[in-house]
Amino acid sequence: MPPPPIPLAEQGLIDNVTGYTIGKNGDLVRFNGLLIDRQGRVAKLLQKDDPRPQRPDFRLDAKGRVLLPGLIDAHGHVSDLGMQALSLDLSATNSLAEAQDKLGKYAEARATPAWIRGGGWNQERWRLGRFPTAADLDHVVKDRPVLLDRVDGHAVLANSAAMAAAGITAKTQDPKGGRIERDARGNPTGLFVDAAQALVLKAAPAPLPRERDAALIKAQNILLADGITATADMGTSVETWETLRRIGDDGRLRVRIISYGLGIDTLLAIAGPAPTRWLYDGRLRMVGVKLFADGALGSRGAWLKQPYADKPDTKGLQFLDDAKLKNMMSRAAMDNFQVAVHAIGDAANAQVLDAIDELSATYDGDRRWRIEHAQIVDPADLPRFARHGIIASMQPSHATSDHAMAVTRLGPNRLGGAYAWKTMLDNHVPLAFGSDYPVEDPNPFPGMADAVTREDAAGDPPGGFLPEQKLTLTQAFAAFTTGAAFASRAEDRIGSLEPGHYADFIFVDRDPFQVDAKALRETKVLETWMAGSAVWVRK
């Protein structure tokens, strides 16, 4: 006898798909149909011969199109993504001259506001051989203040007008955890690194609420177009949280955002005594805190155990002493907040690992300590990530965009624990992938290609940067789905298309598991669905 028809408890049927998701054991699961219940969750994955409901509320014949679970960015900056897209975006510039040309045209076309804000520049991409200076900006715009964030967000470039407005002089002291770049006479050059950024940023007008709202909507559209249905917002400010609440109250929040407050004070001001509940039908939750152990490699703010190979007078910046770091982590952990700590240099990673070793004796159980970036790790410290359930939250595109710079900053003999994704997995360390947008493009398909080839879009370096750390596509896909969900304590609802999870999924224009890395990198999202409804369609 044929099997009985499926009872009419499902809202809809997405049929005739080439479907992929990650199973409970990390394996790749294929399916042909997707049943969605009336709460917008997955009711069942169907194989070709499984019975279909006789009268679903709706039926979509996908005609063989490829369906994937919604992708998750484990580390991004939502407000910054939108702000950069709506301001002077220099992320695609390949030279100082090109950036100057864009700045000049931008300033000419916009008489207001008085301050010009922008970012995305990278002196390594420009092959400049130095950091840009205020003089480089003054050559184009000298009568209006200009502030341009470096691509990593760990340095800001100011022109002379901006420095004057902020009262910056040769007598201005470097703050703890920050550095003012200076010339041979001790005069500020216009570059402010890490904590020093606040010295000049304080003079700039804060964005208006309507500007913040517009930036968040812009960022959401970018993410949905890239197939990202959920993201960790790393370092949510009070202003960004208020923006998210306004958008949520207005019924316009689509992407699921797992928020990590920017420091302890922000965390407690927003969430109070415990992680918030899920708001707006599972669209927003503050689950933890974002702390910083050091800066970034590109601005030589990453804290290293040995001096920089290309600047032997510095080891980078230690942001917090051991006691203060542990106190902050403890304050969050005592109320069951998740702790995520930015650590790029090997000294910073060792400091965070030491702190977790000590705190785990008090705060046991499923803490899911997160180390964000974990870029440069002493090989002797790599096995320590497997202790205490530490999550390695990493960004594959950093390895391909940083490879030449990393060799310059460290030398070829100090890269044994750099961007070590495969070693993390081999050591059974939970691995979550993201992009650190807007530092990198949030599109996860180039990120997957980077993970499997360790080459950039131009094929450099041939054979891959530290090729022994290449992943399989299934491993990379898992890190952008189930791994990222687990990293944010959201694996009970997103990350895969197992029954009970939200029906968040995407249609793409090719089968990523049947194409080469170049074609994988060029994958385009056709549609993005959230909770069983289409929220973005490519035009």
C-alpha positions as CSV (number, residue, x, y, z in Angstrom):
1,M,0.0,0.0,0.0
2,P,1.2,3.6,-0.7
3,P,2.1,5.6,2.4
4,P,-0.7,7.8,3.8
5,P,-0.7,11.4,2.7
6,I,1.0,14.0,5.0
7,P,-1.6,15.7,7.2
8,L,-2.4,19.3,6.4
9,A,-0.3,20.8,9.2
10,E,2.2,22.4,6.8
11,Q,2.0,25.9,5.5
12,G,3.8,25.3,2.2
13,L,5.9,23.0,0.1
14,I,9.1,24.0,-1.7
15,D,9.4,21.2,-4.2
16,N,11.8,19.9,-6.8
17,V,14.9,21.5,-5.3
18,T,18.6,20.5,-5.3
19,G,18.9,21.0,-1.6
20,Y,21.9,20.9,0.7
21,T,22.2,21.4,4.5
22,I,24.6,20.2,7.2
23,G,23.5,17.3,9.3
24,K,23.9,16.8,13.1
25,N,27.2,15.0,12.5
26,G,28.7,17.6,10.2
27,D,28.0,15.7,7.1
28,L,26.4,17.1,3.9
29,V,22.7,16.2,3.7
30,R,20.9,16.3,0.3
31,F,17.1,16.7,-0.1
32,N,14.5,17.3,-2.9
33,G,11.7,19.1,-1.0
34,L,11.1,21.3,2.0
35,L,7.9,21.4,4.1
36,I,7.3,24.6,6.0
37,D,4.8,24.8,8.9
38,R,2.5,27.7,9.7
39,Q,5.0,29.1,12.2
40,G,7.6,29.6,9.4
41,R,9.7,26.6,10.6
42,V,10.9,23.5,8.8
43,A,8.5,20.7,9.2
44,K,10.3,18.0,7.1
45,L,13.0,17.6,4.5
46,L,11.8,15.4,1.7
47,Q,13.5,13.0,-0.6
48,K,12.4,12.4,-4.2
49,D,10.2,9.4,-3.3
50,D,8.6,10.8,-0.1
51,P,4.9,11.6,-0.2
52,R,3.9,15.3,-0.6
53,P,0.9,17.0,1.1
54,Q,-2.2,16.9,-1.1
55,R,-3.3,20.5,-0.5
56,P,-0.5,22.7,1.0
57,D,-1.2,26.4,1.5
58,F,1.2,27.0,-1.2
59,R,3.5,25.0,-3.5
60,L,6.6,26.3,-5.3
61,D,8.1,24.2,-8.0
62,A,11.8,25.2,-7.8
63,K,12.5,23.4,-11.1
64,G,15.7,21.9,-9.8
65,R,17.2,25.2,-8.5
66,V,19.8,24.9,-5.7
67,L,18.5,25.6,-2.2
68,L,20.9,26.2,0.8
69,P,20.2,27.2,4.4
70,G,20.5,30.9,5.1
71,L,24.2,31.7,5.6
72,I,25.4,33.2,8.9
73,D,28.2,35.7,9.3
74,A,29.8,34.9,12.7
75,H,31.5,38.3,13.0
76,G,30.3,41.5,11.4
77,H,29.5,45.2,12.2
78,V,26.1,46.0,11.0
79,S,26.0,49.7,11.5
80,D,29.5,50.2,10.1
81,L,28.5,48.3,7.0
82,G,25.6,50.6,6.2
83,M,27.5,53.8,7.2
84,Q,30.4,52.9,4.9
85,A,28.0,52.2,2.0
86,L,26.3,55.5,2.5
87,S,29.5,57.6,2.9
88,L,32.8,57.9,1.0
89,D,33.6,54.2,0.4
90,L,37.3,53.7,-0.5
91,S,37.3,49.9,-0.2
92,A,37.8,49.4,-3.9
93,T,40.6,51.9,-4.4
94,N,43.9,50.6,-5.6
95,S,46.1,53.6,-5.0
96,L,46.4,56.8,-3.0
97,A,45.8,58.8,-6.2
98,E,42.6,57.0,-6.8
99,A,41.4,57.6,-3.3
100,Q,42.3,61.3,-3.5
101,D,40.4,61.5,-6.7
102,K,37.3,59.9,-5.1
103,L,37.6,62.2,-2.1
104,G,37.9,65.3,-4.3
105,K,34.8,64.4,-6.3
106,Y,32.8,63.5,-3.2
107,A,33.6,66.8,-1.5
108,E,32.8,68.8,-4.7
109,A,29.4,67.0,-5.0
110,R,28.4,67.5,-1.3
111,A,28.7,70.9,0.3
112,T,27.1,69.4,3.5
113,P,27.6,68.1,6.0
114,A,30.6,70.1,7.0
115,W,32.6,67.0,8.1
116,I,33.4,64.4,5.4
117,R,33.4,60.8,6.7
118,G,34.4,57.7,4.9
119,G,36.6,54.6,5.1
120,G,37.8,51.4,3.6
121,W,41.3,52.5,2.6
122,N,44.2,50.1,2.9
123,Q,47.7,51.2,2.3
124,E,48.8,47.7,1.6
125,R,46.4,47.4,-1.3
126,W,47.7,50.8,-2.5
127,R,51.3,49.4,-2.3
128,L,52.1,52.8,-0.8
129,G,54.9,51.5,1.5
130,R,53.8,53.9,4.3
131,F,50.7,55.1,6.0
132,P,48.9,58.0,4.4
133,T,49.1,61.4,6.1
134,A,47.0,64.5,6.7
135,A,49.1,66.1,4.0
136,D,47.8,63.6,1.5
137,L,44.2,64.7,2.3
138,D,45.0,68.4,2.6
139,H,46.2,68.2,-1.0
140,V,42.6,67.6,-2.0
141,V,40.4,69.0,0.8
142,K,41.9,71.4,3.3
143,D,39.0,73.7,4.2
144,R,36.7,71.0,5.7
145,P,37.4,68.3,8.3
146,V,37.9,64.9,6.8
147,L,38.0,61.6,8.7
148,L,38.6,58.3,6.9
149,D,38.6,54.9,8.7
150,R,41.2,52.3,7.7
151,V,39.6,49.2,6.3
152,D,40.1,47.3,9.6
153,G,38.4,49.9,11.7
154,H,41.5,50.1,13.9
155,A,42.9,53.4,12.6
156,V,41.5,56.7,11.3
157,L,43.1,59.2,9.0
158,A,42.4,62.9,9.7
159,N,43.3,65.9,7.6
160,S,44.7,69.1,9.2
161,A,41.3,70.7,9.6
162,A,40.0,67.7,11.6
163,M,43.0,67.7,13.8
164,A,42.7,71.4,14.5
165,A,39.0,70.9,15.4
166,A,40.0,68.2,17.8
167,G,42.8,70.3,19.3
168,I,45.5,67.8,18.3
169,T,49.1,69.1,18.6
170,A,52.5,67.7,19.0
171,K,51.9,67.9,22.8
172,T,49.0,65.5,22.6
173,Q,49.9,62.3,24.4
174,D,49.3,58.8,23.2
175,P,46.5,57.1,25.2
176,K,46.9,53.7,26.7
177,G,46.1,51.1,24.1
178,G,46.5,53.6,21.2
179,R,49.2,55.4,19.1
180,I,49.4,58.7,17.3
181,E,51.7,58.3,14.2
182,R,54.3,61.1,14.3
183,D,57.0,62.4,12.0
184,A,60.6,62.8,12.8
185,R,59.9,66.0,14.7
186,G,57.2,64.4,16.8
187,N,54.3,66.1,15.0
188,P,51.1,64.1,14.4
189,T,51.0,62.8,10.8
190,G,47.2,62.5,10.8
191,L,46.9,58.7,11.6
192,F,45.4,57.7,14.9
193,V,45.6,54.0,15.8
194,D,43.2,52.1,18.1
195,A,42.4,54.0,21.3
196,A,44.0,57.1,19.9
197,Q,41.1,57.3,17.4
198,A,38.8,58.7,20.1
199,L,41.1,61.8,20.4
200,V,39.9,63.1,17.0
201,L,36.6,61.3,16.6
202,K,35.2,63.2,19.6
203,A,35.2,66.4,17.6
204,A,33.0,65.0,14.8
205,P,29.3,65.4,15.0
206,A,27.5,62.1,15.8
207,P,25.2,60.6,13.2
208,L,21.5,61.6,13.4
209,P,19.0,58.9,14.3
210,R,17.6,59.0,10.7
211,E,21.1,58.5,9.4
212,R,21.6,55.5,11.6
213,D,18.2,54.1,10.6
214,A,19.1,54.5,6.9
215,A,22.5,52.8,7.4
216,L,20.9,49.8,9.2
217,I,18.4,49.3,6.4
218,K,21.2,49.6,3.8
219,A,23.3,47.1,5.6
220,Q,20.3,44.7,5.9
221,N,19.7,44.9,2.1
222,I,23.4,44.2,1.5
223,L,23.4,41.1,3.8
224,L,20.1,39.7,2.3
225,A,21.5,40.1,-1.2
226,D,24.5,38.1,-0.2
227,G,22.4,35.3,1.3
228,I,23.1,36.2,4.9
229,T,20.0,35.6,7.0
230,A,21.7,35.9,10.4
231,T,24.8,37.7,11.7
232,A,26.6,38.3,15.0
233,D,27.0,42.1,15.5
234,M,30.3,42.3,17.2
235,G,30.5,45.4,19.4
236,T,26.9,46.7,19.4
237,S,26.8,50.3,20.8
238,V,23.8,51.7,22.7
239,E,23.1,53.8,19.6
240,T,23.1,50.8,17.3
241,W,20.9,48.8,19.7
242,E,18.4,51.7,19.8
243,T,18.4,51.8,16.0
244,L,17.8,48.0,15.9
245,R,14.9,48.5,18.2
246,R,13.4,51.3,16.2
247,I,13.6,49.2,13.0
248,G,12.2,46.2,14.8
249,D,9.3,48.1,16.3
250,D,8.5,49.4,12.9
251,G,8.4,45.8,11.5
252,R,11.3,46.3,9.2
253,L,13.9,44.1,10.8
254,R,14.5,41.0,8.5
255,V,18.0,39.7,9.2
256,R,18.5,37.8,12.5
257,I,21.0,39.7,14.6
258,I,22.8,38.2,17.6
259,S,24.3,41.1,19.4
260,Y,27.5,41.4,21.5
261,G,27.6,44.6,23.5
262,L,30.6,46.9,23.1
263,G,32.2,46.5,26.5
264,I,30.8,45.8,29.9
265,D,29.1,49.1,30.5
266,T,27.2,48.9,27.2
267,L,26.3,45.2,27.9
268,L,24.8,46.0,31.3
269,A,23.0,49.2,30.1
270,I,21.2,47.3,27.4
271,A,20.8,43.7,28.7
272,G,20.9,44.2,32.4
273,P,21.1,41.1,34.5
274,A,21.1,38.4,31.8
275,P,21.1,37.8,28.0
276,T,17.9,39.3,26.5
277,R,15.1,37.1,25.2
278,W,14.7,36.9,21.4
279,L,12.8,39.9,20.1
280,Y,10.7,40.5,17.0
281,D,10.0,36.8,16.2
282,G,13.6,35.7,16.7
283,R,15.2,38.6,14.9
284,L,17.2,40.2,17.7
285,R,18.9,39.2,20.9
286,M,21.9,40.4,23.0
287,V,23.7,37.3,24.1
288,G,27.2,38.5,25.2
289,V,30.0,41.1,25.3
290,K,32.8,42.0,22.9
291,L,36.2,42.8,24.5
292,F,39.5,43.7,22.9
293,A,42.9,42.3,23.8
294,D,44.8,44.1,21.0
295,G,44.5,45.9,17.6
296,A,45.0,44.9,14.0
297,L,48.0,43.6,12.0
298,G,47.7,46.1,9.2
299,S,48.2,49.1,11.6
300,R,50.7,47.2,13.7
301,G,48.4,47.3,16.6
302,A,48.2,43.5,16.9
303,W,50.1,42.5,20.1
304,L,53.0,40.1,19.3
305,K,55.3,38.0,21.5
306,Q,58.3,39.3,19.4
307,P,58.9,42.6,17.6
308,Y,57.4,43.3,14.2
309,A,59.8,42.1,11.5
310,D,59.3,45.4,9.6
311,K,59.4,47.6,12.6
312,P,61.6,46.1,15.3
313,D,60.9,48.9,17.8
314,T,57.4,47.7,18.5
315,K,55.4,44.6,19.5
316,G,52.1,46.2,18.9
317,L,49.5,47.3,21.5
318,Q,48.3,45.4,24.6
319,F,44.9,46.9,25.4
320,L,44.3,45.4,28.8
321,D,46.5,44.1,31.6
322,D,45.9,40.5,32.7
323,A,43.9,41.5,35.8
324,K,41.6,43.9,34.0
325,L,40.9,41.4,31.2
326,K,40.0,38.7,33.7
327,N,37.8,41.1,35.7
328,M,35.8,42.1,32.6
329,M,35.4,38.5,31.4
330,S,34.4,37.5,34.9
331,R,31.8,40.3,35.2
332,A,30.1,39.1,32.1
333,A,30.4,35.4,32.8
334,M,28.8,35.7,36.3
335,D,25.5,36.6,34.7
336,N,25.9,33.9,32.0
337,F,26.7,36.3,29.2
338,Q,28.9,34.9,26.4
339,V,32.4,36.4,26.3
340,A,33.9,37.2,22.9
341,V,37.5,38.6,22.9
342,H,39.2,40.1,19.9
343,A,42.7,38.7,19.7
344,I,44.9,38.9,16.5
345,G,48.5,38.8,17.7
346,D,50.1,35.7,19.3
347,A,50.7,37.6,22.6
348,A,47.0,38.6,22.7
349,N,45.8,35.1,21.9
350,A,48.0,33.7,24.7
351,Q,46.7,36.3,27.1
352,V,43.1,35.3,26.4
353,L,43.8,31.6,26.6
354,D,45.5,32.1,30.0
355,A,42.4,34.1,31.2
356,I,40.0,31.3,30.1
357,D,42.2,28.7,31.7
358,E,41.9,30.5,35.0
359,L,38.2,31.5,34.8
360,S,37.0,28.1,33.7
361,A,37.7,26.8,37.2
362,T,35.0,29.2,38.5
363,Y,32.7,29.4,35.5
364,D,32.2,25.9,34.3
365,G,29.5,24.4,32.0
366,D,28.7,25.4,28.5
367,R,30.3,28.9,28.4
368,R,31.3,28.9,24.7
369,W,34.2,31.3,25.2
370,R,34.9,33.0,21.8
371,I,38.2,34.2,20.5
372,E,37.6,36.6,17.6
373,H,40.0,36.4,14.7
374,A,42.7,34.1,16.3
375,Q,44.9,35.1,13.3
376,I,48.4,34.8,14.6
377,V,48.8,32.1,17.2
378,D,52.0,30.6,18.6
379,P,52.0,27.0,17.4
380,A,52.6,25.9,21.0
381,D,49.3,27.6,21.9
382,L,47.1,26.0,19.2
383,P,46.2,22.9,21.2
384,R,44.9,25.1,24.0
385,F,41.9,26.1,21.9
386,A,40.5,22.6,22.4
387,R,40.2,23.2,26.1
388,H,37.0,24.6,27.8
389,G,35.0,24.5,24.6
390,I,36.7,27.6,23.2
391,I,35.2,28.7,19.8
392,A,37.6,30.0,17.1
393,S,35.7,32.7,15.3
394,M,37.7,33.3,12.2
395,Q,37.5,35.0,8.8
396,P,38.8,33.2,5.7
397,S,39.1,36.3,3.6
398,H,41.5,37.8,6.1
399,A,44.1,35.1,5.1
400,T,43.9,35.9,1.4
401,S,43.8,39.6,1.7
402,D,46.5,39.7,4.4
403,H,49.0,37.1,3.1
404,A,51.6,39.4,1.7
405,M,51.3,41.8,4.6
406,A,51.5,39.0,7.2
407,V,54.8,37.8,5.7
408,T,56.1,41.4,5.8
409,R,54.9,42.0,9.4
410,L,56.1,38.7,10.9
411,G,58.7,37.3,8.5
412,P,58.2,33.8,6.9
413,N,59.3,31.8,10.0
414,R,56.6,33.0,12.4
415,L,53.6,31.9,10.5
416,G,53.3,28.3,11.8
417,G,50.1,29.1,13.7
418,A,48.7,31.8,11.4
419,Y,45.1,31.5,10.0
420,A,45.1,27.9,11.1
421,W,41.6,26.8,10.3
422,K,42.4,23.1,9.5
423,T,44.5,22.7,12.7
424,M,41.5,24.1,14.7
425,L,39.2,21.4,13.2
426,D,41.8,18.7,13.5
427,N,42.0,19.6,17.2
428,H,38.2,19.4,17.5
429,V,37.9,23.2,18.1
430,P,34.5,24.6,17.1
431,L,35.1,26.8,14.1
432,A,32.8,29.7,13.1
433,F,33.3,31.7,9.9
434,G,32.4,35.3,9.2
435,S,33.8,38.2,7.2
436,D,34.4,41.0,9.7
437,Y,32.4,43.2,7.3
438,P,32.9,46.0,6.3
439,V,36.6,45.1,6.7
440,E,36.0,42.4,4.1
441,D,33.1,42.0,1.7
442,P,30.3,40.1,3.6
443,N,29.6,37.9,0.6
444,P,30.2,34.4,2.0
445,F,30.8,32.6,-1.3
446,P,34.2,34.3,-1.9
447,G,34.9,33.4,1.7
448,M,34.2,29.7,1.0
449,A,36.5,29.9,-2.0
450,D,39.2,31.5,0.1
451,A,38.8,28.6,2.6
452,V,39.2,25.8,0.1
453,T,42.0,27.4,-2.0
454,R,43.8,29.8,0.3
455,E,44.2,31.9,-2.8
456,D,42.6,35.4,-3.5
457,A,40.4,36.2,-6.5
458,A,43.5,36.7,-8.7
459,G,44.9,33.2,-7.8
460,D,47.5,34.6,-5.5
461,P,49.6,33.1,-4.0
462,P,49.6,30.2,-6.5
463,G,48.9,27.0,-4.6
464,G,47.6,28.9,-1.6
465,F,48.9,30.8,1.4
466,L,50.0,28.2,4.0
467,P,48.2,25.5,1.9
468,E,48.3,22.9,4.6
469,Q,45.4,24.8,6.2
470,K,43.0,24.4,3.3
471,L,39.5,23.1,4.2
472,T,37.0,21.0,2.2
473,L,34.0,22.9,0.9
474,T,31.7,21.0,3.3
475,Q,33.9,22.1,6.2
476,A,33.8,25.8,5.0
477,F,30.0,25.6,4.4
478,A,29.5,24.2,7.9
479,A,31.5,27.0,9.4
480,F,29.3,29.6,7.7
481,T,26.1,27.7,8.9
482,T,26.0,25.3,11.8
483,G,29.4,26.5,13.2
484,A,28.3,30.1,13.2
485,A,24.9,29.3,14.8
486,F,26.6,27.2,17.5
487,A,29.1,30.1,18.2
488,S,26.2,32.4,19.0
489,R,24.1,29.9,21.1
490,A,21.5,29.8,18.3
491,E,21.9,26.3,17.0
492,D,18.4,25.5,18.3
493,R,16.8,27.6,15.6
494,I,19.2,28.5,12.7
495,G,22.2,27.2,10.9
496,S,20.6,24.1,9.3
497,L,17.3,23.1,7.8
498,E,16.5,20.4,10.3
499,P,12.9,20.1,11.4
500,G,12.0,22.8,14.0
501,H,14.5,25.3,12.7
502,Y,13.4,28.5,11.0
503,A,12.8,28.1,7.3
504,D,15.5,30.6,6.4
505,F,17.0,29.6,3.1
506,I,18.4,30.9,-0.2
507,F,18.2,30.0,-3.9
508,V,21.5,30.3,-5.7
509,D,22.4,30.3,-9.4
510,R,24.7,27.3,-9.4
511,D,25.5,24.2,-7.4
512,P,28.5,25.2,-5.2
513,F,29.3,21.5,-4.6
514,Q,29.6,20.8,-8.4
515,V,31.8,23.7,-9.6
516,D,35.4,24.8,-9.3
517,A,36.6,27.4,-6.9
518,K,36.5,30.3,-9.4
519,A,32.8,29.5,-10.1
520,L,32.1,29.1,-6.4
521,R,33.5,32.6,-5.8
522,E,31.1,34.0,-8.4
523,T,28.0,32.4,-7.0
524,K,25.0,34.7,-7.0
525,V,22.0,34.6,-4.7
526,L,18.7,34.6,-6.5
527,E,16.3,34.7,-3.6
528,T,16.5,35.0,0.2
529,W,13.7,33.6,2.3
530,M,13.1,34.1,6.0
531,A,10.7,32.0,8.1
532,G,9.2,30.6,4.9
533,S,8.6,33.9,3.1
534,A,10.7,35.6,0.4
535,V,12.3,38.8,1.7
536,W,14.7,39.5,-1.2
537,V,14.6,38.6,-4.9
538,R,17.3,39.5,-7.4
539,K,16.0,41.8,-10.1
